Amino acid sequence: MGFNYATLPSVDVVIPAYNASRFIEETIQSVLDQTHLPRKIIIIDDGSMDNTVEIVKSFKSDLIELTSVENGGVSRARNIGIKASEADYIAFCDADDIWEPGKLEAQLRQLRRKPDAGVCYAGSQLIDDAGVEIENAIGVPYVRGHVFEDIVYYERPIYGSASSVVVEREILLQTESFDEKMQFSEDVDLWAHLALVTEFEYVSQPYVKIRVHASSATRNKSWDKDLKILLQHFYYLNKFADTHPIPSHMIRVHKNRIIRLFFNYPSKVMQILSFYRLLRHKSPHLANQMGYRNFPFFMLNIFGIIAREAFCCIRTRAVPFKRLQLLISEGTIFFSKSKKYNPDVEFVRKKR
């Protein structure tokens, strides 16, 4: 789209909110404090059961537009907000995150400088429940331009999740927006689709404060949640696997993720057949690329990877050649019984 260089384009901010009463006041205020104010702050109350709505209504600002819907998930809430937008650009913000005052202005100016880019994201800083910055937890953007391969093939992050992204509305409408079947990875899925039709830009400053707390989507690990996260990650990759084959180095990464899931929950090993069926059902193209055309091939591949990793681990830790040398020279295979053994050195090594 063309820019009027005298002024910045209009932007709507979409905030999905579900039981967000604890943090949403601070979130809204950070949007109202922007040096370039949005046209509208579109808040979609996703069936909250707390006093989220009352807090939103307490703001006496004509910029705020509140819509309450039945609970349908964050993707659906964002999509409702997208449909309600009429601005040149749309920015997303989660209801527990915070923006620094210059965020929107910096991103829109960067997009004005780079007319081939339809998306701009910002650096991010993790904060805790109290809003205190977490040390050494800054995401500094480093991928720009045509970033599809960066996102899908190398999993290079668009830092700040949805809260950092500003996207041209006309370009966003060329995609299917957020996949409402997804609860996890739905933002990465959209970024990948956008990367097929436009270039990405960034501003490196950590304008976005991402709150990490007990109710965050990726916290409270459990088998059900980790299983869903992995399957939805594969589901998103499957959308591109047929037309954009996944490189072999990433296939290995994805295979190891399956093994890691069952290593983390060994009591669930009897569910491996149901996992395979879900994988084949939800991600058939990706499963074929991974060589998982049937269950026997799947199990052979899994056991093959486990055997290879076990061998590497044994070879690294057991150092059989050195133990054989020790047996011949000192009559023992235990380094701790060697005449050259120094317990102080061993203690330092273990500490490291």
C-alpha positions as CSV (number, residue, x, y, z in Angstrom):
1,M,0.0,0.0,0.0
2,G,1.1,3.6,-0.5
3,F,2.1,5.8,2.4
4,N,1.3,9.4,3.1
5,Y,4.7,10.5,4.2
6,A,3.3,13.5,6.2
7,T,1.4,11.2,8.6
8,L,1.6,7.6,9.8
9,P,-1.1,5.2,8.7
10,S,-4.0,4.1,10.9
11,V,-3.8,1.0,13.0
12,D,-6.3,-1.0,15.1
13,V,-5.2,-2.9,18.1
14,V,-6.8,-6.3,18.7
15,I,-6.8,-7.7,22.3
16,P,-8.3,-11.1,23.0
17,A,-9.2,-11.4,26.7
18,Y,-10.3,-14.4,28.7
19,N,-10.4,-14.0,32.5
20,A,-7.8,-11.3,32.1
21,S,-8.9,-9.1,35.1
22,R,-5.5,-9.4,36.8
23,F,-3.5,-7.6,34.1
24,I,-5.7,-6.2,31.4
25,E,-5.9,-2.7,33.0
26,E,-2.1,-2.3,32.6
27,T,-2.3,-3.7,29.1
28,I,-4.9,-1.3,27.9
29,Q,-3.1,1.7,29.6
30,S,0.1,0.8,27.7
31,V,-1.8,1.0,24.4
32,L,-3.4,4.3,25.4
33,D,0.0,5.6,26.2
34,Q,1.4,5.1,22.7
35,T,3.0,8.1,21.0
36,H,1.0,7.1,17.9
37,L,-2.5,6.3,19.1
38,P,-4.5,3.5,17.3
39,R,-7.7,4.2,15.5
40,K,-9.5,1.6,17.7
41,I,-8.6,-0.7,20.5
42,I,-10.8,-3.7,19.7
43,I,-11.1,-5.9,22.8
44,I,-12.8,-9.3,22.4
45,D,-14.0,-10.7,25.7
46,D,-13.9,-14.4,25.1
47,G,-16.5,-15.5,27.6
48,S,-14.7,-14.3,30.7
49,M,-16.1,-15.4,34.0
50,D,-14.3,-12.8,36.1
51,N,-14.6,-9.0,36.1
52,T,-12.7,-8.4,32.9
53,V,-15.6,-6.7,31.2
54,E,-16.1,-4.3,34.1
55,I,-12.4,-3.3,34.1
56,V,-12.6,-2.6,30.3
57,K,-15.7,-0.5,30.7
58,S,-14.1,1.5,33.5
59,F,-11.9,3.2,30.8
60,K,-13.6,6.3,29.5
61,S,-12.0,6.3,26.1
62,D,-13.7,6.5,22.7
63,L,-10.9,4.4,21.3
64,I,-12.0,1.3,23.1
65,E,-14.5,-1.0,21.4
66,L,-15.6,-4.0,23.5
67,T,-17.3,-7.1,22.1
68,S,-18.3,-10.0,24.3
69,V,-18.6,-13.5,22.7
70,E,-19.0,-17.1,24.0
71,N,-15.7,-18.7,24.8
72,G,-14.1,-20.1,21.6
73,G,-10.4,-19.7,22.1
74,V,-7.8,-17.1,21.4
75,S,-7.6,-17.7,17.6
76,R,-11.4,-17.2,17.2
77,A,-11.3,-14.1,19.4
78,R,-8.5,-12.5,17.3
79,N,-10.3,-13.3,14.1
80,I,-13.4,-11.6,15.3
81,G,-11.2,-8.6,16.1
82,I,-9.7,-8.7,12.6
83,K,-13.1,-8.7,11.0
84,A,-14.1,-5.6,13.1
85,S,-11.0,-3.7,12.0
86,E,-11.1,-1.0,9.3
87,A,-7.6,0.5,9.7
88,D,-4.6,0.3,7.4
89,Y,-2.8,-1.9,9.8
90,I,-3.7,-4.3,12.6
91,A,-1.5,-4.8,15.8
92,F,-2.1,-7.7,18.2
93,C,-1.6,-7.6,21.9
94,D,-2.3,-10.3,24.5
95,A,-4.3,-9.2,27.6
96,D,-1.4,-9.7,30.0
97,D,1.4,-8.1,28.0
98,I,2.6,-4.5,28.0
99,W,3.9,-2.1,25.3
100,E,6.5,0.6,25.6
101,P,5.1,4.0,24.5
102,G,7.0,4.2,21.2
103,K,6.1,0.7,19.9
104,L,3.4,1.5,17.3
105,E,5.2,4.6,16.0
106,A,8.5,2.8,15.6
107,Q,7.0,-0.1,13.7
108,L,4.9,2.0,11.4
109,R,7.9,4.2,10.6
110,Q,9.9,1.1,9.8
111,L,7.2,-0.1,7.5
112,R,7.1,3.3,5.8
113,R,10.8,3.0,5.2
114,K,10.4,-0.5,3.8
115,P,7.4,-0.5,1.4
116,D,7.9,-4.1,0.3
117,A,7.3,-5.3,3.9
118,G,3.7,-6.0,5.1
119,V,4.7,-7.2,8.6
120,C,6.9,-5.7,11.3
121,Y,7.7,-7.2,14.7
122,A,9.6,-5.8,17.7
123,G,12.1,-7.0,20.2
124,S,10.7,-8.3,23.5
125,Q,11.5,-8.5,27.2
126,L,10.1,-11.2,29.5
127,I,8.6,-9.9,32.8
128,D,7.2,-11.7,35.8
129,D,3.8,-11.4,37.4
130,A,4.8,-8.2,39.1
131,G,6.1,-6.6,35.9
132,V,9.7,-7.0,36.9
133,E,12.1,-7.7,34.0
134,I,13.6,-11.2,34.0
135,E,17.3,-11.0,33.7
136,N,18.9,-12.0,30.4
137,A,15.5,-12.7,28.8
138,I,15.5,-10.3,25.9
139,G,14.5,-11.4,22.4
140,V,16.4,-9.4,19.8
141,P,15.0,-9.8,16.2
142,Y,17.4,-10.9,13.5
143,V,15.4,-12.2,10.6
144,R,13.9,-9.9,8.0
145,G,12.9,-10.0,4.3
146,H,11.6,-13.3,2.9
147,V,11.5,-15.3,6.2
148,F,9.4,-18.3,5.3
149,E,12.3,-20.7,5.4
150,D,13.6,-19.0,8.6
151,I,10.3,-19.7,10.3
152,V,9.4,-23.2,8.9
153,Y,12.8,-24.7,8.1
154,Y,14.9,-23.3,10.9
155,E,12.4,-22.3,13.5
156,R,13.9,-18.9,13.9
157,P,11.5,-16.9,16.2
158,I,9.3,-13.9,15.5
159,Y,10.1,-12.5,19.0
160,G,7.3,-11.2,21.2
161,S,4.7,-13.7,19.9
162,A,1.5,-12.0,18.7
163,S,2.0,-9.0,20.9
164,S,4.9,-7.7,18.9
165,V,3.4,-7.9,15.4
166,V,1.9,-5.2,13.2
167,V,0.5,-6.4,9.9
168,E,-1.0,-4.6,6.9
169,R,-4.7,-5.5,7.0
170,E,-5.1,-6.1,3.2
171,I,-2.2,-8.5,3.3
172,L,-3.6,-10.3,6.4
173,L,-6.9,-10.8,4.6
174,Q,-5.1,-12.7,1.9
175,T,-4.5,-15.5,4.5
176,E,-7.1,-17.4,6.5
177,S,-6.0,-15.5,9.6
178,F,-5.5,-17.5,12.8
179,D,-6.4,-21.2,12.6
180,E,-9.3,-21.6,15.0
181,K,-8.5,-25.3,15.4
182,M,-5.2,-24.4,17.1
183,Q,-4.6,-23.5,20.7
184,F,-0.8,-23.6,20.4
185,S,1.5,-22.5,17.6
186,E,-1.4,-20.6,16.0
187,D,0.7,-17.4,15.8
188,V,3.7,-19.2,14.1
189,D,1.2,-20.7,11.7
190,L,0.0,-17.3,10.7
191,W,3.5,-15.8,10.4
192,A,4.4,-18.6,8.0
193,H,1.4,-18.0,5.8
194,L,2.1,-14.2,5.8
195,A,5.8,-14.9,4.9
196,L,4.5,-16.6,1.7
197,V,2.9,-13.3,0.5
198,T,5.0,-10.5,2.0
199,E,8.3,-9.5,3.5
200,F,9.0,-9.1,7.2
201,E,10.7,-6.2,9.0
202,Y,11.6,-5.5,12.6
203,V,12.6,-2.9,15.1
204,S,15.1,-4.3,17.5
205,Q,14.3,-2.4,20.7
206,P,12.4,-4.5,23.3
207,Y,9.1,-2.5,22.9
208,V,7.1,-5.5,24.1
209,K,7.0,-6.9,27.6
210,I,5.8,-10.5,27.6
211,R,4.5,-11.6,30.9
212,V,5.5,-15.1,32.1
213,H,3.2,-16.4,34.9
214,A,1.5,-19.5,36.2
215,S,-1.5,-19.2,33.8
216,S,0.6,-18.6,30.6
217,A,-0.3,-20.9,27.8
218,T,3.0,-22.8,27.8
219,R,3.2,-23.2,31.6
220,N,1.9,-26.0,33.8
221,K,3.4,-28.9,31.9
222,S,1.4,-32.1,31.6
223,W,1.1,-35.1,29.3
224,D,-2.1,-33.8,27.7
225,K,-0.7,-30.4,27.2
226,D,2.7,-31.5,25.8
227,L,1.0,-34.0,23.5
228,K,-1.4,-31.3,22.2
229,I,1.5,-28.8,21.7
230,L,3.5,-31.4,19.7
231,L,0.6,-32.5,17.6
232,Q,-0.5,-29.0,16.8
233,H,3.1,-28.1,15.9
234,F,3.1,-31.0,13.4
235,Y,-0.3,-30.0,12.2
236,Y,1.0,-26.5,11.3
237,L,4.0,-27.9,9.6
238,N,1.9,-30.4,7.6
239,K,0.2,-27.4,5.9
240,F,3.5,-26.7,4.1
241,A,5.0,-30.2,3.9
242,D,3.3,-31.1,0.6
243,T,4.4,-27.9,-1.3
244,H,7.5,-27.0,0.7
245,P,9.2,-30.3,1.8
246,I,10.8,-30.1,5.2
247,P,14.6,-30.4,5.1
248,S,16.2,-33.5,6.4
249,H,17.9,-31.7,9.3
250,M,14.5,-30.6,10.6
251,I,13.0,-34.0,10.1
252,R,15.6,-35.3,12.5
253,V,14.6,-32.6,15.0
254,H,10.9,-33.5,14.7
255,K,11.7,-37.3,15.2
256,N,13.7,-36.5,18.3
257,R,10.8,-34.5,19.7
258,I,8.6,-37.6,19.5
259,I,11.1,-39.6,21.4
260,R,11.6,-36.8,24.0
261,L,7.9,-36.7,24.6
262,F,7.8,-40.4,25.6
263,F,11.0,-40.1,27.5
264,N,9.5,-37.3,29.6
265,Y,6.4,-39.4,30.2
266,P,7.6,-43.1,30.2
267,S,4.3,-44.3,31.8
268,K,2.5,-43.2,28.5
269,V,4.5,-45.5,26.3
270,M,1.5,-47.7,25.8
271,Q,-0.2,-44.8,24.1
272,I,2.4,-44.7,21.3
273,L,0.0,-46.4,18.8
274,S,-2.7,-43.8,19.4
275,F,-0.1,-41.1,19.0
276,Y,0.9,-42.6,15.7
277,R,-2.7,-42.7,14.5
278,L,-3.2,-39.0,15.5
279,L,0.0,-38.0,13.7
280,R,-1.1,-39.8,10.6
281,H,-4.6,-38.3,10.8
282,K,-3.6,-34.7,11.5
283,S,-0.4,-34.5,9.6
284,P,-0.3,-37.1,6.8
285,H,2.1,-35.2,4.5
286,L,4.6,-34.6,7.3
287,A,4.3,-38.2,8.5
288,N,5.1,-39.4,5.0
289,Q,8.2,-37.2,4.8
290,M,9.3,-38.6,8.2
291,G,9.0,-42.1,6.8
292,Y,6.0,-43.0,9.0
293,R,3.8,-44.6,6.3
294,N,2.8,-47.4,8.7
295,F,3.2,-48.3,12.3
296,P,6.0,-50.9,11.9
297,F,8.1,-48.3,10.0
298,F,7.3,-45.8,12.7
299,M,8.5,-48.1,15.5
300,L,11.6,-49.3,13.7
301,N,12.5,-45.7,13.1
302,I,11.9,-44.7,16.8
303,F,13.9,-47.7,18.1
304,G,16.7,-46.9,15.6
305,I,17.0,-43.4,16.8
306,I,17.0,-44.5,20.4
307,A,19.7,-47.1,19.7
308,R,21.9,-44.6,17.9
309,E,21.5,-42.0,20.7
310,A,22.2,-44.7,23.4
311,F,25.3,-45.8,21.6
312,C,26.6,-42.3,21.3
313,C,25.9,-41.7,25.0
314,I,27.6,-44.9,26.0
315,R,30.6,-44.2,23.8
316,T,30.9,-40.7,25.2
317,R,30.5,-41.6,28.8
318,A,31.9,-45.1,29.0
319,V,35.1,-44.3,26.9
320,P,35.7,-48.1,26.5
321,F,39.2,-47.7,25.0
322,K,40.4,-45.8,27.9
323,R,38.9,-48.3,30.3
324,L,40.6,-51.1,28.4
325,Q,43.9,-49.3,28.8
326,L,43.3,-48.9,32.5
327,L,42.4,-52.6,32.8
328,I,45.7,-53.6,31.1
329,S,47.9,-51.2,33.0
330,E,46.3,-51.2,36.5
331,G,43.9,-54.2,36.6
332,T,40.7,-52.1,37.0
333,I,38.1,-50.5,34.7
334,F,37.1,-47.9,37.3
335,F,38.8,-44.6,37.0
336,S,38.1,-43.8,40.7
337,K,40.4,-46.7,41.6
338,S,43.2,-45.6,39.4
339,K,46.5,-44.4,41.0
340,K,46.1,-41.3,38.9
341,Y,42.6,-40.5,40.2
342,N,42.3,-37.1,41.9
343,P,39.0,-36.6,43.8
344,D,39.4,-32.9,43.8
345,V,39.6,-32.8,40.0
346,E,36.6,-35.1,39.8
347,F,34.6,-32.9,42.1
348,V,35.3,-29.8,40.0
349,R,34.4,-31.8,36.8
350,K,31.0,-32.8,38.2
351,K,30.2,-29.3,39.4
352,R,30.8,-28.1,35.9
